[in-house]
Amino acid sequence: MENSKQPSFGIISVFLHWSIVLICFGLFALGLWMVDLKEGHDWFLIAPFFHKLIGTLLLFLIIMRFLWTKLTPPPLPLPNHKPWEIKTAQIVHFLLNFLLLIICISGNVMLLAIVDPYSVHGGVNLSDALGVDNLKDLAHKAHLYLAYLLMVLVFIHVLAVLKHQFVDKDRTLRRILGL
């Protein structure tokens, strides 16, 4: 089992981290492409289906990573990490995880806001249940803008990793690669 005294993240932590990263980039690209699809396009119904399916997988992996992190805390910060770097990393990691969760939730709210309670599948229309007329639009805007914010934070996160790799010349990148 992984523990915080290890020099690197264990294989399960590495798998969860990089799976989530790859899925996020794929969903972001797919989402940007879907926005411009016109009705009648071959992928007009197929792309959203895959976006929802892969988004559900992402939510599952996020929950698994949260549970795994509770069971196996990450390695301790490296000795050369300054207190402000450690605190900033904690804040950025929290924001990344929080945004991922809220983006997944807003995607599901969009779906629930358009459910027809009289359809074959039945169900409750969340817009009607909450008395919010434009819930789908609000959830869509949150989903879109939070995804952009997530990408900005990912960019900052990558810059920090590159700083550790090429300026500080420490093991930060190798640790999340499991090396």
LINUR-V663027 format. One line per field, one symbol per residue. phi: phi as a letter, one per 40 degrees, with the letter a starting at -180 (. if undefined). psi: psi as a letter, one per 20 degrees, with the letter a starting at -180 (. if undefined). burial: 1 if it has 24 or more other C-alpha atoms within 12 Angstrom, else 0. A space follows every 10 residues. Layout:
# LINUR-V663027
phi: ???
psi: ???
burial: ???
This chain:
# LINUR-V663027
phi: .caccccbcc ccccdcdccc dccccccccc ccccdcccdg cdcdccccdc cccccccddd cccccdcccc cbdcdcdcdc ccdccccccc cccccdcccd cccccccccd cccbcccbcd cghbccdccc gbcbddcccc ccdccccccd ccccccdcdc cccccbccfb cdcccccgc
psi: qqriiqhrqr hgggggghgg gggggghggg ghghhipqpi qhjhhgghgh ggghhggggg hgggggghhh hnqrqqqqhi pqhhgggggg gggggggggg ghggghghgg ghijpoijrh harpohgghi kohkgggghg gggghhgggg hghggggggg ghghghghla jgghgiij.
burial: 0000001111 0111011011 1011101101 1001000000 0000001100 1101110110 1100110110 0001001100 0000000010 0110111011 1111111111 1111000000 0000111000 0000110011 0111011101 1011001001 1001000000 111011010
